[in-house]
C-alpha cells in the first residue's frame, strides 16, 4: 500500500511542479515540430513539384489554390503551437537554472531567438503574404496570368527553401540548449 506522500513524489517533477503538464508540453512541442517541418517539406516536394505535371494553366492555378488553402493554416498553426510550447519550456528551464540561466544558456538562446524571429517573419510572409493572397485572389474570381502564376511559384519556392534552412538551424540550436 502506498502513502499519499509517495504518490505525490511520482506525480511531481524535479522542481516540485506537476510532471504531466511538462510532459504534455514536450510531446505537443515535438508534434508541432513534426507537423511544421512536414508542412514545409511537403509544400516543396509535393505541392509545388506537382503543379508542373498539370497540363492546363487553369488546372495548375486551381490545384495550387486548393493546396495552399490547406497549407497556410496548417503551417501558421503548427508554428504558433511550436512558439508557445517552446516558450513554456523556456520558462521551466529558467526556473531550473535560476541565476545561472543567462550564464549557461544566454548566448545559445539569444542566437536561437534571433534565427527564430526571422523564421517566423518569413513563414508568415510565405503563408499570408504570398499563399493567402493567391488563394483569396483565386476564390474572388480574379484571373491569374501565367506570368503571375510563375512569379508566385518562384516566391513560394525561394521562401520555402529559406524557411527550411532557418527551421533546421533553429532546431539544431534548440537541441544545443538541451545538452
C-alpha positions in Angstrom: 0.0 0.0 0.0 1.4 3.4 -1.0 1.1 6.5 1.1 -0.1 9.8 -0.3 3.3 11.3 0.0 4.8 8.6 -2.2 2.2 9.2 -4.9 2.8 13.0 -4.9 6.5 12.4 -5.5 5.8 10.3 -8.6 3.4 12.9 -10.0 5.6 15.9 -9.4 8.6 17.0 -11.5 12.0 17.6 -10.1 11.3 21.3 -9.4 8.1 20.4 -7.5 5.8 21.3 -10.4 3.4 18.9 -11.9 5.1 16.3 -14.2 2.1 15.8 -16.5 1.8 19.3 -18.0 5.6 19.4 -18.6 5.4 16.0 -20.4 2.3 17.1 -22.4 4.0 20.3 -23.3 7.1 18.4 -24.6 5.0 16.0 -26.6 2.9 18.8 -28.1 6.1 20.7 -29.0 7.5 17.6 -30.7 4.3 17.0 -32.6 4.0 20.6 -33.7 7.7 20.5 -34.9 6.9 17.4 -36.9 3.8 18.9 -38.5 5.6 22.2 -39.2 8.7 20.7 -40.8 6.5 18.2 -42.6 4.4 21.0 -44.0 7.4 22.9 -45.2 8.9 19.8 -46.9 5.5 18.7 -48.2 4.9 22.1 -49.8 8.2 22.0 -51.7 8.4 18.3 -52.5 4.7 17.5 -53.2 2.6 20.6 -53.9 5.0 22.9 -55.8 6.5 20.0 -57.7 3.1 18.6 -58.7 1.9 21.8 -60.3 4.3 21.3 -63.2 2.8 18.0 -64.0 -0.6 19.5 -64.8 -1.3 20.4 -68.4 -3.5 23.5 -68.4 -2.9 26.8 -66.7 -6.3 26.8 -65.0 -5.7 23.3 -63.5 -2.4 24.5 -62.1 -3.9 27.6 -60.6 -6.8 25.7 -59.1 -4.5 22.9 -57.8 -2.1 25.4 -56.1 -5.0 27.4 -54.6 -6.5 24.2 -53.1 -3.2 23.1 -51.7 -2.4 26.5 -50.2 -5.8 26.7 -48.7 -4.8 23.6 -46.5 -1.1 24.5 -46.1 -1.5 28.1 -44.9 -3.4 27.5 -41.7 -1.5 24.2 -41.0 1.9 25.9 -41.3 0.9 29.0 -39.2 -1.0 26.9 -36.6 1.9 24.5 -36.1 4.3 27.4 -35.9 2.2 29.1 -33.3 1.9 25.9 -31.2 5.7 25.5 -31.5 6.3 29.0 -30.3 4.1 28.8 -27.3 5.2 25.3 -26.2 8.8 26.4 -26.7 8.2 29.5 -24.5 6.6 27.3 -21.8 9.7 25.0 -21.8 11.9 28.1 -21.6 10.1 29.2 -18.5 10.7 25.8 -17.0 14.4 25.9 -17.9 14.7 29.4 -16.4 13.1 28.2 -13.2 15.5 25.2 -13.0 18.7 27.2 -13.7 17.7 30.3 -11.7 20.6 32.8 -11.6 22.8 30.6 -13.8 20.3 30.8 -16.7 22.0 33.6 -18.6 25.5 32.3 -17.9 24.7 28.7 -19.2 22.1 29.4 -21.9 22.2 33.0 -22.7 24.4 33.0 -25.8 22.8 30.0 -27.5 19.3 31.1 -26.6 20.0 34.6 -28.0 21.1 33.2 -31.3 18.2 30.8 -31.4 15.7 33.5 -30.7 17.3 35.7 -33.4 17.0 33.0 -36.0 13.5 32.1 -34.8 12.5 35.7 -35.3 13.4 35.5 -39.0 11.8 32.1 -39.3 8.5 33.5 -38.0 8.8 36.5 -40.2 9.4 34.5 -43.4 6.9 31.8 -42.5 4.1 34.3 -42.0 5.2 36.2 -45.2 5.0 33.0 -47.2 1.8 31.8 -45.8 -0.1 35.1 -45.5 1.7 37.4 -47.9 2.1 35.0 -50.8 -0.2 32.0 -50.2 -3.2 33.6 -48.6 -3.3 36.4 -51.1 -3.1 33.9 -54.0 -5.9 31.8 -52.6 -8.2 34.8 -52.0 -7.5 36.2 -55.4 -8.4 32.9 -57.0 -11.5 32.5 -54.9 -12.5 36.0 -55.7 -12.7 35.1 -59.4 -9.7 37.2 -60.5 -7.7 35.8 -63.4 -4.1 34.8 -62.7 -1.9 35.2 -65.7 0.8 32.6 -66.4 3.4 35.2 -65.6 1.8 36.0 -62.3 1.5 32.3 -61.5 5.1 31.6 -62.3 6.1 34.6 -60.1 4.0 33.2 -57.2 5.7 29.8 -57.7 9.1 31.3 -57.6 8.4 33.3 -54.5 6.9 30.2 -52.8 9.9 28.0 -53.8 12.5 30.6 -52.7 10.8 31.4 -49.4 10.3 27.7 -48.7 14.0 26.9 -49.1 14.9 29.8 -46.8 12.3 28.7 -44.3 13.6 25.1 -44.3 17.1 26.3 -43.7 16.1 28.6 -40.8 13.9 25.8 -39.3 16.8 23.4 -39.4 19.2 26.0 -37.8 16.6 26.7 -35.1 16.1 23.0 -34.5 19.9 22.5 -34.2 20.2 25.4 -31.8 17.3 24.1 -29.7 19.0 20.8 -29.4 22.2 22.5 -28.2 20.2 24.2 -25.4 19.3 20.7 -24.0 22.9 19.4 -23.9 
